[in-house]
Structures are given as C-alpha cells and as structure tokens.
Amino acid sequence: MSELVESIRERYLFTLDKIAGAARSVGRSPESVKLVVVTKTQTLEVVQAAIEAGVTILGENYPEEGVRKIQSLTGNSAVEWHMIGHVQSRKAGLVAQHFNLMHSLDSLKLANRLDRFCEEAGRTLPVLLEINVGGEESKSGWPGWDETRWPDLLDDVNGLLALPHLELRGLMAMPPLGETAEFSRPFFQRLRRLQEFLMKQFPQAKWSELSMGTSMDYEAAVQEGATLVRVGTAIVGPRQYKTEV
C-alpha cells in the first residue's frame, strides 16, 4: 500500500503545483482553487491510498458506488465527497443523505426530489447547476450554448432558489471532448460569462463556484476562473472498470 500511496501523493502534489502556477499566471490565489480527485470505478484500495496520500476531496459519478465507498471508509471525517455525475431521480435520496456537494444538478425535477429527501434527512445540500455549454445531445444540463437564450433560464433559477433545502453555489460544465486544452478554453469562458449574467440577475444567490476542467485541460480552466477542477486519471491512474465496490 505504501508504494501506491506514495505514487498517488507524488501525482497529487504535482497537480496542485500546476494548479498554483496556472492561478498565479492570471493573478489568482492558488488557494482559490480546490482539487477534486475523481475516484469513480476505482477500488477501495485506491481510494484509501488517495486519502492517505493527503487527498481531501473525492469525486464520484455513480451514487450507489459512491455510497458504498463512503460507508466502507468511515473514520475519514475530514474528507469531502462530491457527486459529479448524472443522477437519476430515483437515486436522489442517496445523494441527499451522503454527499457534501453536488456538481451535477441538471433539472428542476431532480432539484425538487433532492429538496424533499434533504428535508427528510434534516440537512441542506449545496449544489451547482450543470450547464450544457456545447449543445451536445449526449450531455445533461441546462442549455447554455446559445447566449441569446440565457434569459430562458431565469424561471428555473427562480424555482431552484425557492427550495429551502438546496443551497445554490455556482455552475458546472463539461465541454465537448477535444484534443487540446485550448479547444476547451472558449467553453470555460462561456460558463464564466453565464456566471456573471446570473450574478446580475440574482445578486442574492451565491454564484462563487465554477466547476470545470479535467485531467487534460484543468490549467486552462483555472486561468478562466475555475474554483473546482475535477482530475482523476492524472492522479489515481486509469479507471478500473472491473471494480467490486
């Protein structure tokens, strides 16, 4: 285990250094960016090693898999668990009960279910709105690729702000897959502009978080304003599709 811990720690610290450099290059404080280490499909051994390596925020894509890990790795109260993947309405209860932040809230219907489950659990769930910035049919989220249609989002945001057990924190996006970080940059810039638009429309809400950037393009994301970057393979290695957890 110690060899695995050390290899993850080395890559984790390297990534933090890259984030810090990207932040400083645009006059930002490195402390303004948090690193979410994505552990979807990874084994319990890898996740435990990541925690021992100093990782403090873990990102999961699948509610049931994430909850099994959370329940198996008790005693790590300093670790935050973030839901970053699409959540089916029938699994909203798992997210409402077990996760610290949801990056991927993609519909008002799901928001209403989460709010009800949070009420039952006696807690408030911080959430980010997932925005489809590239117009891809395969991606979930509110349509954000056509900037002339952004006013169409306002009714849903009003509805979200009325839910007492969800706390709106900001936005999340996954740009279309490209071969370079520069390909992603215009989509990061679009999400930042949408954040600014919504801040003007709803100044009473919190819009401080921007979740964007993955292993390939997180430095560009930081330069464009990301406060949360989601990095998996560059730190914990390739996904383990035959996981038993």
C-alpha positions as CSV (number, residue, x, y, z in Angstrom):
1,M,0.0,0.0,0.0
2,S,2.8,2.4,0.8
3,E,4.1,2.4,-2.8
4,L,0.6,3.1,-4.1
5,V,0.2,5.9,-1.5
6,E,3.5,7.5,-2.5
7,S,2.8,7.4,-6.2
8,I,-0.6,9.0,-5.7
9,R,0.9,11.6,-3.4
10,E,3.5,12.5,-6.0
11,R,1.0,13.0,-8.7
12,Y,-1.4,14.8,-6.4
13,L,1.2,17.3,-5.3
14,F,2.4,17.7,-9.0
15,T,-1.2,18.6,-9.9
16,L,-1.5,21.0,-7.1
17,D,1.7,22.7,-8.3
18,K,0.3,23.0,-11.8
19,I,-2.9,24.5,-10.5
20,A,-1.0,27.0,-8.4
21,G,1.1,28.0,-11.4
22,A,-2.0,28.4,-13.6
23,A,-3.7,30.5,-10.9
24,R,-0.7,32.8,-10.4
25,S,-0.3,33.3,-14.2
26,V,-3.6,35.2,-14.2
27,G,-3.2,36.9,-10.8
28,R,-5.3,34.5,-8.8
29,S,-4.5,33.0,-5.4
30,P,-3.8,29.2,-5.6
31,E,-6.0,28.9,-2.5
32,S,-9.0,30.0,-4.6
33,V,-9.0,26.6,-6.5
34,K,-9.9,23.3,-5.0
35,L,-8.8,20.0,-6.5
36,V,-11.5,17.2,-6.7
37,V,-9.8,13.8,-7.2
38,V,-12.2,11.7,-9.3
39,T,-12.3,8.1,-8.0
40,K,-15.2,6.7,-10.0
41,T,-14.7,3.0,-10.7
42,Q,-11.6,2.9,-8.6
43,T,-11.2,0.2,-5.9
44,L,-11.4,0.8,-2.2
45,E,-7.7,0.2,-2.0
46,V,-7.0,3.1,-4.4
47,V,-9.5,5.4,-2.7
48,Q,-8.0,4.6,0.7
49,A,-4.5,5.2,-0.7
50,A,-5.6,8.6,-2.1
51,I,-6.9,9.6,1.4
52,E,-3.6,8.5,3.0
53,A,-1.8,10.5,0.3
54,G,-3.5,13.7,1.5
55,V,-6.4,14.0,-0.8
56,T,-9.3,15.9,0.9
57,I,-12.0,16.0,-1.8
58,L,-13.1,12.9,-3.7
59,G,-15.5,12.9,-6.7
60,E,-17.8,10.1,-7.6
61,N,-20.0,9.7,-10.6
62,Y,-22.4,6.9,-9.5
63,P,-24.5,7.3,-6.3
64,E,-24.6,3.7,-5.3
65,E,-20.9,3.2,-5.9
66,G,-20.0,6.4,-4.0
67,V,-22.2,5.5,-1.0
68,R,-20.6,2.0,-0.7
69,K,-17.2,3.7,-0.6
70,I,-18.4,6.3,1.9
71,Q,-19.8,3.6,4.2
72,S,-16.7,1.4,3.8
73,L,-14.2,4.2,4.6
74,T,-15.6,5.5,7.8
75,G,-13.4,7.5,10.1
76,N,-12.3,9.9,7.4
77,S,-14.5,12.9,8.6
78,A,-12.1,15.4,7.0
79,V,-12.8,14.1,3.5
80,E,-15.5,15.7,1.4
81,W,-17.4,13.5,-1.1
82,H,-18.7,15.3,-4.2
83,M,-21.2,13.9,-6.6
84,I,-20.1,14.9,-10.1
85,G,-22.0,12.6,-12.4
86,H,-25.6,12.5,-13.8
87,V,-28.1,11.4,-11.1
88,Q,-31.3,9.6,-11.9
89,S,-34.3,10.9,-10.0
90,R,-34.8,7.5,-8.2
91,K,-31.3,7.8,-6.7
92,A,-31.7,11.3,-5.5
93,G,-32.1,10.1,-1.9
94,L,-28.6,8.7,-1.8
95,V,-27.1,12.0,-2.9
96,A,-29.2,14.0,-0.4
97,Q,-28.1,11.8,2.5
98,H,-24.4,11.2,1.8
99,F,-22.7,13.8,-0.3
100,N,-21.2,17.2,0.7
101,L,-21.7,18.9,-2.7
102,M,-23.5,18.0,-5.9
103,H,-21.8,19.4,-9.1
104,S,-24.3,17.9,-11.5
105,L,-27.8,19.2,-10.7
106,D,-29.3,19.2,-14.2
107,S,-33.1,19.7,-13.9
108,L,-35.8,21.3,-11.8
109,K,-37.4,17.9,-11.4
110,L,-34.3,16.4,-9.8
111,A,-33.9,19.5,-7.7
112,N,-37.4,19.1,-6.2
113,R,-36.7,15.4,-5.4
114,L,-33.4,16.3,-3.8
115,D,-35.1,19.0,-1.7
116,R,-37.7,16.6,-0.4
117,F,-35.1,14.0,0.6
118,C,-32.9,16.7,2.2
119,E,-35.9,17.7,4.3
120,E,-36.4,14.2,5.4
121,A,-32.7,13.9,6.3
122,G,-32.7,17.2,8.1
123,R,-29.9,18.7,6.1
124,T,-29.2,21.3,3.3
125,L,-27.3,20.2,0.2
126,P,-25.0,22.6,-1.6
127,V,-25.4,22.3,-5.4
128,L,-24.0,23.5,-8.7
129,L,-26.1,23.8,-11.8
130,E,-24.8,21.7,-14.7
131,I,-24.7,23.7,-17.9
132,N,-24.5,22.2,-21.4
133,V,-22.1,24.7,-22.9
134,G,-21.5,22.9,-26.2
135,G,-25.0,22.0,-27.4
136,E,-24.3,18.2,-27.3
137,E,-27.3,16.0,-27.2
138,S,-25.4,13.4,-25.2
139,K,-24.8,15.9,-22.3
140,S,-27.2,16.7,-19.5
141,G,-27.8,20.1,-18.0
142,W,-29.5,23.4,-18.7
143,P,-28.9,24.7,-22.3
144,G,-26.2,27.3,-22.1
145,W,-24.6,27.2,-25.5
146,D,-26.7,30.0,-27.1
147,E,-26.1,33.1,-25.1
148,T,-29.1,34.9,-26.6
149,R,-31.3,32.3,-24.8
150,W,-29.9,32.7,-21.4
151,P,-32.9,34.7,-20.2
152,D,-34.9,31.5,-20.7
153,L,-33.1,30.0,-17.7
154,L,-34.3,32.6,-15.2
155,D,-37.7,30.9,-14.4
156,D,-35.9,27.7,-13.4
157,V,-33.4,29.5,-11.3
158,N,-36.2,31.2,-9.5
159,G,-37.7,27.8,-8.8
160,L,-34.4,26.5,-7.5
161,L,-33.9,29.4,-5.2
162,A,-37.3,28.8,-3.7
163,L,-36.2,25.3,-2.5
164,P,-35.3,25.6,1.2
165,H,-33.0,22.6,1.5
166,L,-30.8,23.2,-1.5
167,E,-28.1,25.8,-1.4
168,L,-27.1,27.1,-4.8
169,R,-23.3,27.7,-5.0
170,G,-22.5,28.1,-8.7
171,L,-22.1,26.3,-12.1
172,M,-20.5,23.2,-13.6
173,A,-19.8,22.3,-17.2
174,M,-18.1,19.6,-19.2
175,P,-17.0,21.0,-22.6
176,P,-17.1,18.9,-25.8
177,L,-14.2,16.5,-26.0
178,G,-11.2,18.0,-27.8
179,E,-7.6,17.1,-28.2
180,T,-6.1,20.2,-26.6
181,A,-6.7,22.4,-23.6
182,E,-7.1,25.4,-25.9
183,F,-10.1,23.7,-27.5
184,S,-11.8,23.8,-24.1
185,R,-11.0,27.4,-23.3
186,P,-13.9,29.1,-25.2
187,F,-16.3,26.8,-23.3
188,F,-14.8,27.7,-20.0
189,Q,-15.1,31.4,-20.9
190,R,-18.8,30.9,-21.8
191,L,-19.5,29.4,-18.4
192,R,-17.8,32.3,-16.7
193,R,-19.9,34.7,-18.7
194,L,-23.0,32.9,-17.7
195,Q,-21.9,33.1,-14.1
196,E,-21.6,36.8,-14.5
197,F,-25.0,37.1,-16.2
198,L,-26.7,35.1,-13.4
199,M,-24.9,37.1,-10.7
200,K,-26.5,40.3,-12.1
201,Q,-30.0,38.7,-12.3
202,F,-29.9,37.1,-8.9
203,P,-27.4,39.0,-6.7
204,Q,-29.0,37.4,-3.6
205,A,-27.7,34.0,-4.6
206,K,-24.3,32.5,-4.3
207,W,-22.5,32.0,-7.6
208,S,-19.0,31.8,-6.4
209,E,-18.2,28.3,-7.6
210,L,-17.2,27.2,-11.1
211,S,-16.6,23.5,-11.5
212,M,-14.7,23.0,-14.8
213,G,-11.6,21.3,-16.1
214,T,-10.4,17.7,-16.1
215,S,-7.0,15.9,-16.4
216,M,-6.4,17.3,-19.9
217,D,-7.4,20.9,-19.5
218,Y,-7.5,21.9,-15.9
219,E,-4.8,24.5,-16.2
220,A,-6.8,26.4,-18.8
221,A,-9.9,26.1,-16.6
222,V,-8.1,27.7,-13.7
223,Q,-6.9,30.5,-15.9
224,E,-10.6,31.1,-16.9
225,G,-11.9,31.1,-13.4
226,A,-12.4,27.6,-12.2
227,T,-12.7,27.2,-8.4
228,L,-13.1,23.4,-8.6
229,V,-11.2,21.2,-11.0
230,R,-12.0,17.5,-11.4
231,V,-8.9,15.4,-12.0
232,G,-8.9,11.6,-12.0
233,T,-6.6,9.6,-14.2
234,A,-3.7,12.1,-13.9
235,I,-3.6,11.3,-10.1
236,V,-5.1,7.9,-9.4
237,G,-4.5,6.3,-12.8
238,P,-6.8,4.6,-15.4
239,R,-10.3,3.8,-14.4
240,Q,-10.8,0.3,-13.0
241,Y,-13.9,-1.0,-14.8
242,K,-13.9,-4.4,-13.1
243,T,-14.2,-2.9,-9.6
244,E,-16.0,-4.8,-6.9
245,V,-17.1,-1.8,-4.8
